């Protein structure tokens, strides 16, 4: 996963994997989901990001795995 922030556009893009997006599910609240050819989410775009989330949280990550992934 990679996270990109464009301060000129005030947009965050969260790339979930290296798959090229084939489509997009747009919402009226400025959060768009990029999908692959099978409809799986491969990326998340957040427009007007600084108004929606604390940008400093982009540098802090934690996760909990409840199911064995590998």
N, CA and C of each residue as an Amber inpcrd file, in Angstrom:
protein
   210
   0.8410000  -1.1660000   0.0000000   0.0000000   0.0000000   0.0000000
   0.8900000   1.2350000   0.0000000   0.4890000   2.2380000  -0.7980000
   1.1980000   3.5070000  -0.8390000   0.1750000   4.6220000  -0.6730000
   0.6100000   5.6970000  -0.0190000  -0.2540000   6.8510000   0.1860000
   0.4340000   8.0680000  -0.4190000  -0.2970000   8.7980000  -1.2510000
   0.2190000   9.9950000  -1.9030000  -0.6450000  11.1780000  -1.4950000
  -0.0020000  12.3200000  -1.2670000  -0.7450000  13.5420000  -0.9900000
  -0.2840000  14.6220000  -1.9480000  -1.2250000  15.2560000  -2.6250000
  -0.9540000  16.3650000  -3.5380000  -1.4840000  17.6280000  -2.8680000
  -0.5650000  18.4630000  -2.3440000  -1.0250000  19.6380000  -1.6070000
  -1.6550000  20.6940000  -2.5140000  -1.2540000  20.7750000  -3.7750000
  -1.8610000  21.7380000  -4.6980000  -3.3330000  21.3940000  -4.9440000
  -3.6290000  20.1100000  -5.0360000  -5.0070000  19.6540000  -5.2670000
  -5.7310000  19.3310000  -3.9680000  -4.9880000  19.2960000  -2.8560000
  -5.5190000  18.8620000  -1.5560000  -6.2210000  17.5090000  -1.7090000
  -5.4930000  16.5690000  -2.3120000  -6.0470000  15.2410000  -2.5790000
  -5.1040000  14.1670000  -2.0600000  -5.6960000  13.1330000  -1.4970000
  -4.9440000  11.9570000  -1.0550000  -5.3210000  10.8040000  -1.9730000
  -4.3140000  10.0170000  -2.3540000  -4.5940000   8.7870000  -3.0870000
  -3.9620000   7.6430000  -2.3210000  -4.7640000   6.6490000  -2.0010000
  -4.2820000   5.4540000  -1.3060000  -4.2860000   4.3280000  -2.3220000
  -3.0950000   3.8970000  -2.7050000  -2.9380000   2.8080000  -3.6710000
  -2.8800000   1.5010000  -2.8950000  -3.8550000   0.6500000  -3.0920000
  -3.9400000  -0.5850000  -2.3180000  -3.0810000  -1.7020000  -2.8840000
  -2.8370000  -1.6580000  -4.1850000  -1.9310000  -2.6150000  -4.8250000
  -1.4760000  -2.0510000  -6.1550000  -0.6570000  -2.7720000  -6.8880000
  -0.0730000  -2.2750000  -8.1330000  -0.9220000  -2.5480000  -9.3620000
  -2.1880000  -2.8100000  -9.2050000  -3.0830000  -3.0910000 -10.3220000
  -3.5600000  -1.7720000 -10.9290000  -3.5100000  -1.6750000 -12.2590000
  -3.9890000  -0.4860000 -12.9630000  -5.5130000  -0.4030000 -12.8420000
  -6.0360000   0.7480000 -12.3960000  -7.4940000   0.8800000 -12.2970000
  -8.1690000   0.7590000 -13.6580000  -9.3360000   0.1360000 -13.6610000
 -10.1180000  -0.0460000 -14.8870000 -11.3990000   0.7680000 -14.8440000
 -11.7800000   1.2070000 -13.6470000 -13.0050000   1.9760000 -13.4830000
 -12.9570000   2.7640000 -12.1940000 -13.9990000   3.5450000 -11.9760000
 -14.0730000   4.3380000 -10.7480000 -15.5240000   4.4150000 -10.2830000
 -15.6860000   4.3490000  -8.9690000 -16.9910000   4.5620000  -8.3500000
 -16.8980000   5.9260000  -7.6890000 -17.6090000   6.9020000  -8.2430000
 -17.5490000   8.2710000  -7.7430000 -18.6800000   8.5220000  -6.7490000
 -18.3690000   9.2910000  -5.7260000 -19.4010000   9.6810000  -4.7690000
 -19.5190000  11.2010000  -4.7760000 -20.6120000  11.6980000  -4.2820000
 -20.8100000  13.1390000  -4.2640000 -20.1050000  13.8170000  -3.0940000
 -19.4600000  13.0380000  -2.2240000 -18.7470000  13.6250000  -1.1000000
 -17.2390000  13.7070000  -1.3300000 -16.7870000  13.4530000  -2.5710000
 -15.3780000  13.6050000  -2.9010000 -14.5020000  12.4500000  -2.4950000
 -15.0740000  11.2820000  -2.2830000 -14.3010000  10.0730000  -2.0120000
 -14.6190000   9.0810000  -3.1230000 -13.6000000   8.7680000  -3.9210000
 -13.7900000   7.9160000  -5.0920000 -13.0110000   6.6160000  -4.9360000
 -13.5850000   5.5500000  -5.4200000 -12.9500000   4.2340000  -5.3470000
 -12.5500000   3.7970000  -6.7410000 -11.2640000   3.5420000  -6.9440000
 -10.7900000   2.9740000  -8.2000000 -10.9450000   1.4660000  -8.1290000
 -11.4170000   0.8790000  -9.2210000 -11.6440000  -0.5640000  -9.2600000
 -10.8960000  -1.2030000 -10.4120000 -10.6630000  -2.5040000 -10.3040000
 -10.0510000  -3.2460000 -11.4060000 -11.1610000  -3.8090000 -12.3000000
 -10.7870000  -4.5870000 -13.2870000 -11.7610000  -5.1170000 -14.2470000
 -12.7470000  -6.0910000 -13.6210000 -12.4370000  -6.5860000 -12.4190000
 -13.3380000  -7.5080000 -11.7290000 -14.1340000  -6.8180000 -10.6200000
 -14.0270000  -5.4790000 -10.5430000 -14.7880000  -4.7240000  -9.5570000
 -14.1630000  -4.6350000  -8.1800000 -12.9370000  -5.1270000  -8.0180000
 -12.2540000  -5.0400000  -6.7220000 -11.6520000  -3.6490000  -6.5530000
 -11.6670000  -3.1410000  -5.3530000 -11.1220000  -1.8150000  -5.0660000
  -9.5980000  -1.8840000  -5.0680000  -8.9680000  -1.0220000  -5.8850000
  -7.5070000  -0.9890000  -5.9820000  -6.9310000   0.3440000  -5.5040000
  -7.7950000   1.3480000  -5.3020000  -7.3220000   2.6430000  -4.8410000
  -8.4600000   3.4880000  -4.3100000  -8.0980000   4.4320000  -3.4450000
  -9.0730000   5.3370000  -2.8420000  -8.5570000   6.7610000  -3.0020000
  -9.3820000   7.6350000  -3.5600000  -9.0290000   9.0430000  -3.7230000
  -9.9160000   9.8690000  -2.8030000  -9.2990000  10.7670000  -2.0520000
 -10.0360000  11.6520000  -1.1500000  -9.7440000  13.0830000  -1.5710000
 -10.7590000  13.7680000  -2.0780000 -10.6290000  15.1620000  -2.4930000
 -10.9450000  16.0780000  -1.3160000 -10.3560000  17.2830000  -1.3230000
 -10.4860000  18.2100000  -0.1840000 -10.0910000  17.5020000   1.1060000
  -8.9920000  16.7930000   1.0250000  -8.5700000  15.8900000   2.0970000
  -8.3570000  16.5890000   3.4390000  -7.7690000  17.7760000   3.4240000
  -7.4680000  18.4410000   4.6950000  -8.7290000  18.8300000   5.4550000
  -9.8610000  18.8710000   4.7810000 -11.1300000  19.1760000   5.4410000
 -11.8070000  17.9120000   5.9760000 -11.3130000  16.7420000   5.5300000
 -11.9670000  15.4780000   5.8940000 -11.1990000  14.6560000   6.9200000
  -9.8590000  14.7710000   6.9010000  -9.0600000  13.9890000   7.8490000
  -7.8910000  14.8300000   8.3620000  -7.3170000  14.4050000   9.4550000
  -6.1160000  15.0230000   9.9980000  -4.9380000  14.5160000   9.1670000
  -4.3340000  15.4010000   8.3770000  -3.2630000  14.9740000   7.4780000
  -2.0640000  14.3930000   8.2130000  -1.8310000  14.7850000   9.4540000
  -0.7030000  14.2160000  10.1990000  -0.9090000  12.7310000  10.4670000
  -2.1520000  12.2650000  10.3940000  -2.4200000  10.8370000  10.6070000
  -1.8980000   9.9880000   9.4530000  -1.5720000  10.6190000   8.3170000
  -1.0180000   9.8670000   7.1900000   0.3380000   9.2710000   7.5090000
   1.0300000   9.8360000   8.4760000   2.3640000   9.3710000   8.8190000
   2.3520000   8.3410000   9.9380000   1.2000000   8.0520000  10.5010000
   1.0870000   7.1000000  11.5980000   0.1920000   5.9410000  11.1770000
   0.7220000   4.7360000  11.2470000  -0.0410000   3.5620000  10.8470000
  -0.0180000   2.5160000  11.9410000  -1.1330000   1.8890000  12.1000000
  -1.2080000   0.7060000  12.9440000  -2.3090000  -0.1670000  12.3680000
  -2.1490000  -1.4460000  12.5020000  -3.1800000  -2.3490000  12.0320000
  -3.1820000  -3.5950000  12.8830000  -4.3200000  -4.2290000  12.9060000
  -4.4910000  -5.4360000  13.6840000  -5.0090000  -6.5100000  12.7380000
  -4.3480000  -7.6340000  12.7270000  -4.7640000  -8.7430000  11.8700000
  -5.4990000  -9.7550000  12.7270000  -6.7470000 -10.0040000  12.3980000
  -7.5420000 -10.9650000  13.1680000  -7.5840000 -12.3170000  12.4620000
  -7.1290000 -12.3240000  11.2150000  -7.1320000 -13.5560000  10.4410000
  -5.7300000 -13.7410000   9.8680000  -5.2560000 -14.9460000   9.8850000
  -3.9350000 -15.2180000   9.3430000  -3.9400000 -14.9180000   7.8390000
  -3.0540000 -14.0180000   7.3890000  -3.0320000 -13.5800000   6.0050000
  -2.1670000 -14.4800000   5.1470000  -1.0470000 -14.9110000   5.6570000
  -0.1230000 -15.7330000   4.8600000  -0.2320000 -17.1860000   5.2280000
